[in-house]
Amino acid sequence: LSVEGNETADEGLIRANSGLVVGSEVTGDNIQQAIKQIWRLGLFSDVQIVLERETPQGVFLKILVKE
């Protein structure tokens, strides 16, 4: 779970507020909820969560934000 586009906002803050946990199963509902929670911080003009890559062990997600 990586974060990209943050300039002043702490990466850990963004990750924590997403509610997404590395190693856990993720559904479409989890993704939608994560976007809403990050948006509620009021720090970003755009929030996206994209699939970075897929492996047999699972998926790698990237949180893209625009301050």
PDB file of N, H, CA, C and O in Angstrom:
ATOM      1  N   LEU A   1       0.866  -1.168   0.000  1.00  0.00           N
ATOM      2  CA  LEU A   1       0.000   0.000   0.000  1.00  0.00           C
ATOM      3  C   LEU A   1       0.910   1.227   0.000  1.00  0.00           C
ATOM      4  O   LEU A   1       1.457   1.615   1.032  1.00  0.00           O
ATOM      5  N   SER A   2       1.056   1.823  -1.175  1.00  0.00           N
ATOM      6  H   SER A   2       0.611   1.508  -2.013  1.00  0.00           H
ATOM      7  CA  SER A   2       1.926   2.992  -1.283  1.00  0.00           C
ATOM      8  C   SER A   2       1.086   4.251  -1.442  1.00  0.00           C
ATOM      9  O   SER A   2      -0.100   4.185  -1.765  1.00  0.00           O
ATOM     10  N   VAL A   3       1.708   5.386  -1.214  1.00  0.00           N
ATOM     11  H   VAL A   3       2.672   5.440  -0.951  1.00  0.00           H
ATOM     12  CA  VAL A   3       1.048   6.688  -1.320  1.00  0.00           C
ATOM     13  C   VAL A   3       1.871   7.555  -2.254  1.00  0.00           C
ATOM     14  O   VAL A   3       3.100   7.572  -2.189  1.00  0.00           O
ATOM     15  N   GLU A   4       1.174   8.278  -3.128  1.00  0.00           N
ATOM     16  H   GLU A   4       0.175   8.264  -3.181  1.00  0.00           H
ATOM     17  CA  GLU A   4       1.867   9.136  -4.090  1.00  0.00           C
ATOM     18  C   GLU A   4       1.111  10.453  -4.231  1.00  0.00           C
ATOM     19  O   GLU A   4      -0.118  10.480  -4.176  1.00  0.00           O
ATOM     20  N   GLY A   5       1.845  11.530  -4.412  1.00  0.00           N
ATOM     21  H   GLY A   5       2.843  11.507  -4.457  1.00  0.00           H
ATOM     22  CA  GLY A   5       1.252  12.842  -4.667  1.00  0.00           C
ATOM     23  C   GLY A   5       1.183  13.740  -3.455  1.00  0.00           C
ATOM     24  O   GLY A   5       0.889  14.928  -3.579  1.00  0.00           O
ATOM     25  N   ASN A   6       1.452  13.187  -2.280  1.00  0.00           N
ATOM     26  H   ASN A   6       1.692  12.221  -2.179  1.00  0.00           H
ATOM     27  CA  ASN A   6       1.426  14.029  -1.080  1.00  0.00           C
ATOM     28  C   ASN A   6       2.694  14.865  -1.022  1.00  0.00           C
ATOM     29  O   ASN A   6       3.799  14.371  -1.247  1.00  0.00           O
ATOM     30  N   GLU A   7       2.507  16.152  -0.714  1.00  0.00           N
ATOM     31  H   GLU A   7       1.609  16.554  -0.531  1.00  0.00           H
ATOM     32  CA  GLU A   7       3.651  17.061  -0.608  1.00  0.00           C
ATOM     33  C   GLU A   7       3.920  17.410   0.862  1.00  0.00           C
ATOM     34  O   GLU A   7       5.052  17.300   1.332  1.00  0.00           O
ATOM     35  N   THR A   8       2.885  17.828   1.574  1.00  0.00           N
ATOM     36  H   THR A   8       1.965  17.918   1.191  1.00  0.00           H
ATOM     37  CA  THR A   8       3.054  18.185   2.975  1.00  0.00           C
ATOM     38  C   THR A   8       2.369  17.188   3.915  1.00  0.00           C
ATOM     39  O   THR A   8       2.781  17.042   5.066  1.00  0.00           O
ATOM     40  N   ALA A   9       1.341  16.511   3.441  1.00  0.00           N
ATOM     41  H   ALA A   9       1.006  16.629   2.506  1.00  0.00           H
ATOM     42  CA  ALA A   9       0.615  15.544   4.274  1.00  0.00           C
ATOM     43  C   ALA A   9       1.470  14.304   4.505  1.00  0.00           C
ATOM     44  O   ALA A   9       2.142  13.816   3.596  1.00  0.00           O
ATOM     45  N   ASP A  10       1.433  13.807   5.730  1.00  0.00           N
ATOM     46  H   ASP A  10       0.888  14.203   6.468  1.00  0.00           H
ATOM     47  CA  ASP A  10       2.218  12.638   6.114  1.00  0.00           C
ATOM     48  C   ASP A  10       1.645  11.366   5.484  1.00  0.00           C
ATOM     49  O   ASP A  10       0.440  11.122   5.526  1.00  0.00           O
ATOM     50  N   GLU A  11       2.525  10.576   4.908  1.00  0.00           N
ATOM     51  H   GLU A  11       3.505  10.775   4.874  1.00  0.00           H
ATOM     52  CA  GLU A  11       2.125   9.316   4.266  1.00  0.00           C
ATOM     53  C   GLU A  11       1.441   8.383   5.268  1.00  0.00           C
ATOM     54  O   GLU A  11       0.457   7.726   4.929  1.00  0.00           O
ATOM     55  N   GLY A  12       1.949   8.322   6.481  1.00  0.00           N
ATOM     56  H   GLY A  12       2.748   8.855   6.757  1.00  0.00           H
ATOM     57  CA  GLY A  12       1.359   7.478   7.516  1.00  0.00           C
ATOM     58  C   GLY A  12      -0.053   7.914   7.871  1.00  0.00           C
ATOM     59  O   GLY A  12      -0.921   7.074   8.106  1.00  0.00           O
ATOM     60  N   LEU A  13      -0.293   9.233   7.911  1.00  0.00           N
ATOM     61  H   LEU A  13       0.413   9.915   7.720  1.00  0.00           H
ATOM     62  CA  LEU A  13      -1.622   9.770   8.181  1.00  0.00           C
ATOM     63  C   LEU A  13      -2.606   9.333   7.100  1.00  0.00           C
ATOM     64  O   LEU A  13      -3.731   8.932   7.396  1.00  0.00           O
ATOM     65  N   ILE A  14      -2.172   9.415   5.858  1.00  0.00           N
ATOM     66  H   ILE A  14      -1.258   9.740   5.618  1.00  0.00           H
ATOM     67  CA  ILE A  14      -3.031   9.031   4.735  1.00  0.00           C
ATOM     68  C   ILE A  14      -3.358   7.540   4.819  1.00  0.00           C
ATOM     69  O   ILE A  14      -4.517   7.143   4.698  1.00  0.00           O
ATOM     70  N   ARG A  15      -2.331   6.723   5.028  1.00  0.00           N
ATOM     71  H   ARG A  15      -1.389   7.045   5.127  1.00  0.00           H
ATOM     72  CA  ARG A  15      -2.529   5.276   5.138  1.00  0.00           C
ATOM     73  C   ARG A  15      -3.476   4.922   6.290  1.00  0.00           C
ATOM     74  O   ARG A  15      -4.401   4.127   6.126  1.00  0.00           O
ATOM     75  N   ALA A  16      -3.229   5.524   7.451  1.00  0.00           N
ATOM     76  H   ALA A  16      -2.477   6.170   7.585  1.00  0.00           H
ATOM     77  CA  ALA A  16      -4.037   5.235   8.639  1.00  0.00           C
ATOM     78  C   ALA A  16      -5.497   5.622   8.423  1.00  0.00           C
ATOM     79  O   ALA A  16      -6.400   4.883   8.815  1.00  0.00           O
ATOM     80  N   ASN A  17      -5.732   6.770   7.805  1.00  0.00           N
ATOM     81  H   ASN A  17      -4.998   7.371   7.486  1.00  0.00           H
ATOM     82  CA  ASN A  17      -7.098   7.224   7.586  1.00  0.00           C
ATOM     83  C   ASN A  17      -7.823   6.443   6.503  1.00  0.00           C
ATOM     84  O   ASN A  17      -9.052   6.462   6.438  1.00  0.00           O
ATOM     85  N   SER A  18      -7.068   5.755   5.651  1.00  0.00           N
ATOM     86  H   SER A  18      -6.070   5.740   5.704  1.00  0.00           H
ATOM     87  CA  SER A  18      -7.716   4.955   4.610  1.00  0.00           C
ATOM     88  C   SER A  18      -8.454   3.766   5.212  1.00  0.00           C
ATOM     89  O   SER A  18      -9.458   3.309   4.665  1.00  0.00           O
ATOM     90  N   GLY A  19      -7.956   3.271   6.336  1.00  0.00           N
ATOM     91  H   GLY A  19      -7.141   3.643   6.780  1.00  0.00           H
ATOM     92  CA  GLY A  19      -8.565   2.094   6.951  1.00  0.00           C
ATOM     93  C   GLY A  19      -8.124   0.800   6.291  1.00  0.00           C
ATOM     94  O   GLY A  19      -8.501  -0.282   6.740  1.00  0.00           O
ATOM     95  N   LEU A  20      -7.329   0.896   5.231  1.00  0.00           N
ATOM     96  H   LEU A  20      -7.023   1.775   4.866  1.00  0.00           H
ATOM     97  CA  LEU A  20      -6.840  -0.294   4.544  1.00  0.00           C
ATOM     98  C   LEU A  20      -5.644  -0.852   5.310  1.00  0.00           C
ATOM     99  O   LEU A  20      -4.784  -0.098   5.766  1.00  0.00           O
ATOM    100  N   VAL A  21      -5.594  -2.166   5.447  1.00  0.00           N
ATOM    101  H   VAL A  21      -6.293  -2.778   5.076  1.00  0.00           H
ATOM    102  CA  VAL A  21      -4.540  -2.807   6.218  1.00  0.00           C
ATOM    103  C   VAL A  21      -3.776  -3.767   5.322  1.00  0.00           C
ATOM    104  O   VAL A  21      -4.368  -4.629   4.672  1.00  0.00           O
ATOM    105  N   VAL A  22      -2.458  -3.612   5.292  1.00  0.00           N
ATOM    106  H   VAL A  22      -1.977  -2.912   5.821  1.00  0.00           H
ATOM    107  CA  VAL A  22      -1.611  -4.504   4.498  1.00  0.00           C
ATOM    108  C   VAL A  22      -1.810  -5.936   4.984  1.00  0.00           C
ATOM    109  O   VAL A  22      -1.767  -6.212   6.183  1.00  0.00           O
ATOM    110  N   GLY A  23      -2.027  -6.837   4.031  1.00  0.00           N
ATOM    111  H   GLY A  23      -2.062  -6.613   3.057  1.00  0.00           H
ATOM    112  CA  GLY A  23      -2.192  -8.250   4.359  1.00  0.00           C
ATOM    113  C   GLY A  23      -3.635  -8.680   4.525  1.00  0.00           C
ATOM    114  O   GLY A  23      -3.911  -9.873   4.657  1.00  0.00           O
ATOM    115  N   SER A  24      -4.568  -7.725   4.519  1.00  0.00           N
ATOM    116  H   SER A  24      -4.343  -6.756   4.412  1.00  0.00           H
ATOM    117  CA  SER A  24      -5.973  -8.086   4.673  1.00  0.00           C
ATOM    118  C   SER A  24      -6.669  -8.107   3.319  1.00  0.00           C
ATOM    119  O   SER A  24      -6.186  -7.530   2.345  1.00  0.00           O
ATOM    120  N   GLU A  25      -7.802  -8.778   3.280  1.00  0.00           N
ATOM    121  H   GLU A  25      -8.194  -9.247   4.072  1.00  0.00           H
ATOM    122  CA  GLU A  25      -8.580  -8.853   2.046  1.00  0.00           C
ATOM    123  C   GLU A  25      -9.268  -7.511   1.813  1.00  0.00           C
ATOM    124  O   GLU A  25      -9.751  -6.876   2.751  1.00  0.00           O
ATOM    125  N   VAL A  26      -9.306  -7.089   0.554  1.00  0.00           N
ATOM    126  H   VAL A  26      -8.914  -7.604  -0.208  1.00  0.00           H
ATOM    127  CA  VAL A  26      -9.877  -5.788   0.214  1.00  0.00           C
ATOM    128  C   VAL A  26     -11.004  -5.982  -0.792  1.00  0.00           C
ATOM    129  O   VAL A  26     -10.863  -6.704  -1.779  1.00  0.00           O
ATOM    130  N   THR A  27     -12.126  -5.320  -0.518  1.00  0.00           N
ATOM    131  H   THR A  27     -12.240  -4.734   0.284  1.00  0.00           H
ATOM    132  CA  THR A  27     -13.269  -5.372  -1.438  1.00  0.00           C
ATOM    133  C   THR A  27     -13.467  -3.997  -2.074  1.00  0.00           C
ATOM    134  O   THR A  27     -12.843  -3.016  -1.668  1.00  0.00           O
ATOM    135  N   GLY A  28     -14.326  -3.943  -3.054  1.00  0.00           N
ATOM    136  H   GLY A  28     -14.833  -4.740  -3.383  1.00  0.00           H
ATOM    137  CA  GLY A  28     -14.670  -2.667  -3.682  1.00  0.00           C
ATOM    138  C   GLY A  28     -15.252  -1.691  -2.669  1.00  0.00           C
ATOM    139  O   GLY A  28     -14.997  -0.489  -2.741  1.00  0.00           O
ATOM    140  N   ASP A  29     -16.039  -2.211  -1.719  1.00  0.00           N
ATOM    141  H   ASP A  29     -16.246  -3.188  -1.661  1.00  0.00           H
ATOM    142  CA  ASP A  29     -16.612  -1.361  -0.677  1.00  0.00           C
ATOM    143  C   ASP A  29     -15.518  -0.766   0.202  1.00  0.00           C
ATOM    144  O   ASP A  29     -15.597   0.396   0.602  1.00  0.00           O
ATOM    145  N   ASN A  30     -14.484  -1.577   0.502  1.00  0.00           N
ATOM    146  H   ASN A  30     -14.420  -2.520   0.177  1.00  0.00           H
ATOM    147  CA  ASN A  30     -13.358  -1.078   1.301  1.00  0.00           C
ATOM    148  C   ASN A  30     -12.663   0.082   0.588  1.00  0.00           C
ATOM    149  O   ASN A  30     -12.283   1.072   1.213  1.00  0.00           O
ATOM    150  N   ILE A  31     -12.507  -0.055  -0.716  1.00  0.00           N
ATOM    151  H   ILE A  31     -12.816  -0.859  -1.223  1.00  0.00           H
ATOM    152  CA  ILE A  31     -11.839   0.988  -1.511  1.00  0.00           C
ATOM    153  C   ILE A  31     -12.663   2.274  -1.476  1.00  0.00           C
ATOM    154  O   ILE A  31     -12.121   3.357  -1.255  1.00  0.00           O
ATOM    155  N   GLN A  32     -13.972   2.153  -1.694  1.00  0.00           N
ATOM    156  H   GLN A  32     -14.413   1.274  -1.874  1.00  0.00           H
ATOM    157  CA  GLN A  32     -14.850   3.332  -1.678  1.00  0.00           C
ATOM    158  C   GLN A  32     -14.821   4.019  -0.318  1.00  0.00           C
ATOM    159  O   GLN A  32     -14.771   5.246  -0.238  1.00  0.00           O
ATOM    160  N   GLN A  33     -14.852   3.228   0.749  1.00  0.00           N
ATOM    161  H   GLN A  33     -14.893   2.231   0.684  1.00  0.00           H
ATOM    162  CA  GLN A  33     -14.823   3.783   2.101  1.00  0.00           C
ATOM    163  C   GLN A  33     -13.480   4.477   2.368  1.00  0.00           C
ATOM    164  O   GLN A  33     -13.440   5.537   2.991  1.00  0.00           O
ATOM    165  N   ALA A  34     -12.396   3.879   1.897  1.00  0.00           N
ATOM    166  H   ALA A  34     -12.429   3.018   1.391  1.00  0.00           H
ATOM    167  CA  ALA A  34     -11.068   4.464   2.085  1.00  0.00           C
ATOM    168  C   ALA A  34     -10.981   5.826   1.400  1.00  0.00           C
ATOM    169  O   ALA A  34     -10.453   6.777   1.976  1.00  0.00           O
ATOM    170  N   ILE A  35     -11.494   5.923   0.183  1.00  0.00           N
ATOM    171  H   ILE A  35     -11.923   5.151  -0.285  1.00  0.00           H
ATOM    172  CA  ILE A  35     -11.475   7.196  -0.550  1.00  0.00           C
ATOM    173  C   ILE A  35     -12.268   8.246   0.223  1.00  0.00           C
ATOM    174  O   ILE A  35     -11.814   9.380   0.373  1.00  0.00           O
ATOM    175  N   LYS A  36     -13.446   7.875   0.713  1.00  0.00           N
ATOM    176  H   LYS A  36     -13.815   6.954   0.591  1.00  0.00           H
ATOM    177  CA  LYS A  36     -14.278   8.820   1.472  1.00  0.00           C
ATOM    178  C   LYS A  36     -13.565   9.294   2.732  1.00  0.00           C
ATOM    179  O   LYS A  36     -13.593  10.482   3.052  1.00  0.00           O
ATOM    180  N   GLN A  37     -12.929   8.378   3.443  1.00  0.00           N
ATOM    181  H   GLN A  37     -12.906   7.413   3.183  1.00  0.00           H
ATOM    182  CA  GLN A  37     -12.248   8.736   4.694  1.00  0.00           C
ATOM    183  C   GLN A  37     -11.068   9.673   4.444  1.00  0.00           C
ATOM    184  O   GLN A  37     -10.846  10.611   5.210  1.00  0.00           O
ATOM    185  N   ILE A  38     -10.313   9.425   3.377  1.00  0.00           N
ATOM    186  H   ILE A  38     -10.493   8.663   2.754  1.00  0.00           H
ATOM    187  CA  ILE A  38      -9.188  10.304   3.045  1.00  0.00           C
ATOM    188  C   ILE A  38      -9.717  11.671   2.596  1.00  0.00           C
ATOM    189  O   ILE A  38      -9.151  12.704   2.955  1.00  0.00           O
ATOM    190  N   TRP A  39     -10.783  11.675   1.825  1.00  0.00           N
ATOM    191  H   TRP A  39     -11.243  10.836   1.534  1.00  0.00           H
ATOM    192  CA  TRP A  39     -11.394  12.913   1.334  1.00  0.00           C
ATOM    193  C   TRP A  39     -11.852  13.785   2.504  1.00  0.00           C
ATOM    194  O   TRP A  39     -11.710  15.007   2.464  1.00  0.00           O
ATOM    195  N   ARG A  40     -12.401  13.153   3.547  1.00  0.00           N
ATOM    196  H   ARG A  40     -12.516  12.161   3.580  1.00  0.00           H
ATOM    197  CA  ARG A  40     -12.907  13.882   4.722  1.00  0.00           C
ATOM    198  C   ARG A  40     -11.816  14.633   5.484  1.00  0.00           C
ATOM    199  O   ARG A  40     -12.123  15.521   6.280  1.00  0.00           O
ATOM    200  N   LEU A  41     -10.557  14.293   5.254  1.00  0.00           N
ATOM    201  H   LEU A  41     -10.308  13.572   4.608  1.00  0.00           H
ATOM    202  CA  LEU A  41      -9.470  15.022   5.892  1.00  0.00           C
ATOM    203  C   LEU A  41      -9.445  16.484   5.442  1.00  0.00           C
ATOM    204  O   LEU A  41      -8.953  17.355   6.159  1.00  0.00           O
ATOM    205  N   GLY A  42      -9.983  16.742   4.240  1.00  0.00           N
ATOM    206  H   GLY A  42     -10.382  16.034   3.657  1.00  0.00           H
ATOM    207  CA  GLY A  42     -10.038  18.103   3.719  1.00  0.00           C
ATOM    208  C   GLY A  42      -8.702  18.635   3.233  1.00  0.00           C
ATOM    209  O   GLY A  42      -8.526  19.846   3.098  1.00  0.00           O
ATOM    210  N   LEU A  43      -7.751  17.731   2.967  1.00  0.00           N
ATOM    211  H   LEU A  43      -7.894  16.748   3.077  1.00  0.00           H
ATOM    212  CA  LEU A  43      -6.415  18.149   2.554  1.00  0.00           C
ATOM    213  C   LEU A  43      -6.166  18.028   1.057  1.00  0.00           C
ATOM    214  O   LEU A  43      -5.170  18.543   0.549  1.00  0.00           O
ATOM    215  N   PHE A  44      -7.064  17.350   0.350  1.00  0.00           N
ATOM    216  H   PHE A  44      -7.873  16.932   0.763  1.00  0.00           H
ATOM    217  CA  PHE A  44      -6.776  16.991  -1.039  1.00  0.00           C
ATOM    218  C   PHE A  44      -7.877  17.423  -1.993  1.00  0.00           C
ATOM    219  O   PHE A  44      -9.056  17.440  -1.638  1.00  0.00           O
ATOM    220  N   SER A  45      -7.473  17.772  -3.216  1.00  0.00           N
ATOM    221  H   SER A  45      -6.515  17.758  -3.505  1.00  0.00           H
ATOM    222  CA  SER A  45      -8.445  18.123  -4.250  1.00  0.00           C
ATOM    223  C   SER A  45      -8.821  16.901  -5.076  1.00  0.00           C
ATOM    224  O   SER A  45      -9.792  16.931  -5.831  1.00  0.00           O
ATOM    225  N   ASP A  46      -8.048  15.820  -4.932  1.00  0.00           N
ATOM    226  H   ASP A  46      -7.259  15.795  -4.318  1.00  0.00           H
ATOM    227  CA  ASP A  46      -8.354  14.585  -5.653  1.00  0.00           C
ATOM    228  C   ASP A  46      -7.789  13.406  -4.865  1.00  0.00           C
ATOM    229  O   ASP A  46      -6.680  13.477  -4.334  1.00  0.00           O
ATOM    230  N   VAL A  47      -8.561  12.323  -4.794  1.00  0.00           N
ATOM    231  H   VAL A  47      -9.462  12.266  -5.225  1.00  0.00           H
ATOM    232  CA  VAL A  47      -8.140  11.095  -4.125  1.00  0.00           C
ATOM    233  C   VAL A  47      -8.529   9.920  -5.006  1.00  0.00           C
ATOM    234  O   VAL A  47      -9.685   9.799  -5.410  1.00  0.00           O
ATOM    235  N   GLN A  48      -7.565   9.051  -5.306  1.00  0.00           N
ATOM    236  H   GLN A  48      -6.625   9.150  -4.978  1.00  0.00           H
ATOM    237  CA  GLN A  48      -7.824   7.841  -6.086  1.00  0.00           C
ATOM    238  C   GLN A  48      -7.067   6.680  -5.456  1.00  0.00           C
ATOM    239  O   GLN A  48      -6.023   6.870  -4.832  1.00  0.00           O
ATOM    240  N   ILE A  49      -7.601   5.488  -5.626  1.00  0.00           N
ATOM    241  H   ILE A  49      -8.449   5.334  -6.133  1.00  0.00           H
ATOM    242  CA  ILE A  49      -6.877   4.286  -5.233  1.00  0.00           C
ATOM    243  C   ILE A  49      -6.843   3.386  -6.455  1.00  0.00           C
ATOM    244  O   ILE A  49      -7.882   3.005  -6.994  1.00  0.00           O
ATOM    245  N   VAL A  50      -5.643   3.056  -6.880  1.00  0.00           N
ATOM    246  H   VAL A  50      -4.799   3.366  -6.442  1.00  0.00           H
ATOM    247  CA  VAL A  50      -5.468   2.286  -8.113  1.00  0.00           C
ATOM    248  C   VAL A  50      -4.698   0.999  -7.834  1.00  0.00           C
ATOM    249  O   VAL A  50      -3.948   0.887  -6.864  1.00  0.00           O
ATOM    250  N   LEU A  51      -4.912   0.046  -8.712  1.00  0.00           N
ATOM    251  H   LEU A  51      -5.521   0.137  -9.500  1.00  0.00           H
ATOM    252  CA  LEU A  51      -4.188  -1.224  -8.648  1.00  0.00           C
ATOM    253  C   LEU A  51      -2.809  -1.002  -9.250  1.00  0.00           C
ATOM    254  O   LEU A  51      -2.686  -0.686 -10.433  1.00  0.00           O
ATOM    255  N   GLU A  52      -1.786  -1.167  -8.444  1.00  0.00           N
ATOM    256  H   GLU A  52      -1.886  -1.424  -7.483  1.00  0.00           H
ATOM    257  CA  GLU A  52      -0.409  -0.970  -8.913  1.00  0.00           C
ATOM    258  C   GLU A  52       0.084  -2.215  -9.647  1.00  0.00           C
ATOM    259  O   GLU A  52       0.610  -2.133 -10.756  1.00  0.00           O
ATOM    260  N   ARG A  53      -0.099  -3.371  -9.001  1.00  0.00           N
ATOM    261  H   ARG A  53      -0.527  -3.437  -8.099  1.00  0.00           H
ATOM    262  CA  ARG A  53       0.238  -4.643  -9.663  1.00  0.00           C
ATOM    263  C   ARG A  53      -0.437  -5.786  -8.927  1.00  0.00           C
ATOM    264  O   ARG A  53      -0.851  -5.663  -7.774  1.00  0.00           O
ATOM    265  N   GLU A  54      -0.532  -6.901  -9.634  1.00  0.00           N
ATOM    266  H   GLU A  54      -0.196  -7.001 -10.570  1.00  0.00           H
ATOM    267  CA  GLU A  54      -1.179  -8.087  -9.094  1.00  0.00           C
ATOM    268  C   GLU A  54      -0.188  -9.242  -9.123  1.00  0.00           C
ATOM    269  O   GLU A  54       0.476  -9.470 -10.134  1.00  0.00           O
ATOM    270  N   THR A  55      -0.088  -9.965  -8.023  1.00  0.00           N
ATOM    271  H   THR A  55      -0.627  -9.779  -7.202  1.00  0.00           H
ATOM    272  CA  THR A  55       0.812 -11.110  -7.929  1.00  0.00           C
ATOM    273  C   THR A  55       0.028 -12.298  -7.373  1.00  0.00           C
ATOM    274  O   THR A  55      -1.090 -12.120  -6.891  1.00  0.00           O
ATOM    275  N   PRO A  56       0.589 -13.496  -7.430  1.00  0.00           N
ATOM    276  CA  PRO A  56      -0.099 -14.647  -6.840  1.00  0.00           C
ATOM    277  C   PRO A  56      -0.350 -14.469  -5.332  1.00  0.00           C
ATOM    278  O   PRO A  56      -1.277 -15.068  -4.787  1.00  0.00           O
ATOM    279  N   GLN A  57       0.463 -13.657  -4.665  1.00  0.00           N
ATOM    280  H   GLN A  57       1.216 -13.170  -5.108  1.00  0.00           H
ATOM    281  CA  GLN A  57       0.303 -13.433  -3.228  1.00  0.00           C
ATOM    282  C   GLN A  57      -0.780 -12.392  -2.921  1.00  0.00           C
ATOM    283  O   GLN A  57      -1.265 -12.328  -1.792  1.00  0.00           O
ATOM    284  N   GLY A  58      -1.159 -11.589  -3.897  1.00  0.00           N
ATOM    285  H   GLY A  58      -0.765 -11.642  -4.815  1.00  0.00           H
ATOM    286  CA  GLY A  58      -2.169 -10.560  -3.680  1.00  0.00           C
ATOM    287  C   GLY A  58      -1.947  -9.365  -4.585  1.00  0.00           C
ATOM    288  O   GLY A  58      -1.200  -9.431  -5.561  1.00  0.00           O
ATOM    289  N   VAL A  59      -2.611  -8.273  -4.242  1.00  0.00           N
ATOM    290  H   VAL A  59      -3.219  -8.220  -3.449  1.00  0.00           H
ATOM    291  CA  VAL A  59      -2.521  -7.067  -5.062  1.00  0.00           C
ATOM    292  C   VAL A  59      -1.768  -5.971  -4.310  1.00  0.00           C
ATOM    293  O   VAL A  59      -1.717  -5.956  -3.081  1.00  0.00           O
ATOM    294  N   PHE A  60      -1.191  -5.068  -5.074  1.00  0.00           N
ATOM    295  H   PHE A  60      -1.232  -5.080  -6.073  1.00  0.00           H
ATOM    296  CA  PHE A  60      -0.504  -3.907  -4.526  1.00  0.00           C
ATOM    297  C   PHE A  60      -1.309  -2.685  -4.944  1.00  0.00           C
ATOM    298  O   PHE A  60      -1.507  -2.439  -6.134  1.00  0.00           O
ATOM    299  N   LEU A  61      -1.768  -1.927  -3.967  1.00  0.00           N
ATOM    300  H   LEU A  61      -1.607  -2.127  -3.001  1.00  0.00           H
ATOM    301  CA  LEU A  61      -2.574  -0.751  -4.235  1.00  0.00           C
ATOM    302  C   LEU A  61      -1.758   0.517  -4.009  1.00  0.00           C
ATOM    303  O   LEU A  61      -0.835   0.550  -3.195  1.00  0.00           O
ATOM    304  N   LYS A  62      -2.126   1.555  -4.752  1.00  0.00           N
ATOM    305  H   LYS A  62      -2.875   1.528  -5.413  1.00  0.00           H
ATOM    306  CA  LYS A  62      -1.482   2.859  -4.597  1.00  0.00           C
ATOM    307  C   LYS A  62      -2.573   3.896  -4.337  1.00  0.00           C
ATOM    308  O   LYS A  62      -3.561   3.977  -5.066  1.00  0.00           O
ATOM    309  N   ILE A  63      -2.373   4.685  -3.286  1.00  0.00           N
ATOM    310  H   ILE A  63      -1.570   4.620  -2.694  1.00  0.00           H
ATOM    311  CA  ILE A  63      -3.267   5.794  -2.985  1.00  0.00           C
ATOM    312  C   ILE A  63      -2.671   7.022  -3.661  1.00  0.00           C
ATOM    313  O   ILE A  63      -1.556   7.433  -3.340  1.00  0.00           O
ATOM    314  N   LEU A  64      -3.407   7.601  -4.588  1.00  0.00           N
ATOM    315  H   LEU A  64      -4.313   7.267  -4.848  1.00  0.00           H
ATOM    316  CA  LEU A  64      -2.965   8.805  -5.296  1.00  0.00           C
ATOM    317  C   LEU A  64      -3.744   9.992  -4.758  1.00  0.00           C
ATOM    318  O   LEU A  64      -4.975   9.990  -4.775  1.00  0.00           O
ATOM    319  N   VAL A  65      -3.034  11.005  -4.281  1.00  0.00           N
ATOM    320  H   VAL A  65      -2.034  11.007  -4.268  1.00  0.00           H
ATOM    321  CA  VAL A  65      -3.676  12.204  -3.765  1.00  0.00           C
ATOM    322  C   VAL A  65      -3.120  13.437  -4.474  1.00  0.00           C
ATOM    323  O   VAL A  65      -2.003  13.428  -4.991  1.00  0.00           O
ATOM    324  N   LYS A  66      -3.915  14.481  -4.484  1.00  0.00           N
ATOM    325  H   LYS A  66      -4.822  14.488  -4.064  1.00  0.00           H
ATOM    326  CA  LYS A  66      -3.461  15.757  -5.040  1.00  0.00           C
ATOM    327  C   LYS A  66      -3.788  16.827  -4.007  1.00  0.00           C
ATOM    328  O   LYS A  66      -4.951  17.044  -3.667  1.00  0.00           O
ATOM    329  N   GLU A  67      -2.749  17.492  -3.513  1.00  0.00           N
ATOM    330  H   GLU A  67      -1.804  17.316  -3.789  1.00  0.00           H
ATOM    331  CA  GLU A  67      -2.954  18.515  -2.488  1.00  0.00           C
ATOM    332  C   GLU A  67      -3.365  19.829  -3.106  1.00  0.00           C
ATOM    333  O   GLU A  67      -3.582  20.807  -2.391  1.00  0.00           O
TER     334      GLU A  67
END
